[in-house]
Amino acid sequence: MLEVLTRATGHLQKHGSTSARLDAEVLLAHALGMGRIDLYVRFDRPMSEEELARYRGLVAGRSRGEPVAYLVGHKEFMALDFLVTPAVLVPNPDTEVLVQRAVAIARERNGPMRAADVGTGSGCIAIALAHYAPTVEVWAGDVSREALDVAQRNVDKHGLAGRVHLVEGDLLEPFPGEFDLVCANLPYVCGQADLPSEVRAQPATALFAADGGAALVSRLLAEAPRHLSHGGRLLAEIDAAILPVLQVPFTGHKVHRDLGGRERVLEAWS
Ligand SMILES: C[S@@+](CC[C@H](N)C(=O)[O-])C[C@H]1O[C@@H](n2cnc3c(N)ncnc32)[C@H](O)[C@@H]1O
């Protein structure tokens, strides 16, 4: 098994994966139906022809640029497991900064709170917030029916159907009532951006926005004050490149950095 793993790692490295060993391990564990840690406990386990063929198929998909999460059908985010399909963006560790701030806001408030998650995709922000902040009720929306189907499966998987409600439509338009917190990880990539193939493999509606990437976040910033309760807050994931063109019609705002030190989350309050 170790020899197969070493060969697959070399193959993925040659095809440009920057996390070849990790990818090879995750795919092997998936092909064998075991946890990654078990690969090391059972490193001398022989592989059947069928298992080898399954693994080769997965490695071939990865070397063509398919994201590992699409190949195995799930991804960890905020220490929770999410189902993912090519209809949704793969939850990104950079987005955990936004969720951690949202959970902190909920804990400071220490009472019932209504939150909105705009552009929910797999539902990862809404579900992680509801999971870690039990006083919060979340409405989560998306324009993509296919994405909402995946989000619904994740809501059910995490047993949160009573506290996470899905709505379909453009930005805040389908959301009922006022919110204490509006969260959003909307598309903010400029169409001309040079992206790795595993990013390009994700839905264009989840990645790109007009006006150099700023169009949707700009529209959300303009709409959000009408949907926020008194003292409400907004948290929006951004790329530093769009920050200079954003108008922030709030009393105050600040920007939080991600683990790599990049400006990543705009927090605004009225
Ligand atoms: C960058 S993905 C984020 C998905 C998820 N929130 C996450 O953090 O992994 C953006 C999501 O916004 C949705 N979206 C794009 N335009 C939208 C719009 N005008 N209104 C609502 N959702 C939109 C896309 O379908 C996609 O699911």
The ligand as an SDF file (V2000), in Angstrom:
LIG
                    3D

 27 29  0  0  0  0  0  0  0  0999 V2000
  -18.1990   31.7640   -3.1130 C   0  0  0  0  0  0  0  0  0  0  0  0
  -19.6110   30.6930   -3.0890 S   0  0  0  0  0  0  0  0  0  0  0  0
  -19.7470   30.4900   -1.3290 C   0  0  0  0  0  0  0  0  0  0  0  0
  -20.4630   29.2790   -0.8700 C   0  0  0  0  0  0  0  0  0  0  0  0
  -20.4250   29.0740    0.6620 C   0  0  0  0  0  0  0  0  0  0  0  0
  -21.0550   30.1750    1.3500 N   0  0  0  0  0  0  0  0  0  0  0  0
  -19.0040   28.9060    1.1430 C   0  0  0  0  0  0  0  0  0  0  0  0
  -18.5100   29.8010    1.8460 O   0  0  0  0  0  0  0  0  0  0  0  0
  -18.3810   27.8770    0.8210 O   0  0  0  0  0  0  0  0  0  0  0  0
  -20.8650   31.8620   -3.5080 C   0  0  0  0  0  0  0  0  0  0  0  0
  -22.2940   31.3510   -3.5560 C   0  0  0  0  0  0  0  0  0  0  0  0
  -23.1220   32.4950   -3.8750 O   0  0  0  0  0  0  0  0  0  0  0  0
  -24.1360   32.1090   -4.7720 C   0  0  0  0  0  0  0  0  0  0  0  0
  -24.5820   33.3010   -5.4960 N   0  0  0  0  0  0  0  0  0  0  0  0
  -24.0550   33.8550   -6.6180 C   0  0  0  0  0  0  0  0  0  0  0  0
  -24.7470   34.9590   -6.9640 N   0  0  0  0  0  0  0  0  0  0  0  0
  -25.7350   35.1080   -6.0310 C   0  0  0  0  0  0  0  0  0  0  0  0
  -26.7880   36.0680   -5.8630 C   0  0  0  0  0  0  0  0  0  0  0  0
  -26.9460   37.0780   -6.6860 N   0  0  0  0  0  0  0  0  0  0  0  0
  -27.6170   35.9040   -4.8030 N   0  0  0  0  0  0  0  0  0  0  0  0
  -27.4620   34.8480   -3.9480 C   0  0  0  0  0  0  0  0  0  0  0  0
  -26.4910   33.9190   -4.0750 N   0  0  0  0  0  0  0  0  0  0  0  0
  -25.6360   34.0470   -5.0990 C   0  0  0  0  0  0  0  0  0  0  0  0
  -23.4910   31.0360   -5.6420 C   0  0  0  0  0  0  0  0  0  0  0  0
  -24.4600   30.2060   -6.2400 O   0  0  0  0  0  0  0  0  0  0  0  0
  -22.5900   30.3240   -4.6240 C   0  0  0  0  0  0  0  0  0  0  0  0
  -23.2570   29.2110   -4.0540 O   0  0  0  0  0  0  0  0  0  0  0  0
  1  2  1  0
  2  3  1  0
  2 10  1  0
  3  4  1  0
  4  5  1  0
  5  6  1  0
  5  7  1  0
  7  8  2  0
  7  9  1  0
 10 11  1  0
 11 12  1  0
 11 26  1  0
 12 13  1  0
 13 14  1  0
 13 24  1  0
 14 15  1  0
 14 23  1  0
 15 16  2  0
 16 17  1  0
 17 18  1  0
 17 23  2  0
 18 19  1  0
 18 20  2  0
 20 21  1  0
 21 22  2  0
 22 23  1  0
 24 25  1  0
 24 26  1  0
 26 27  1  0
M  CHG  2   2   1   9  -1
M  END
$$$$
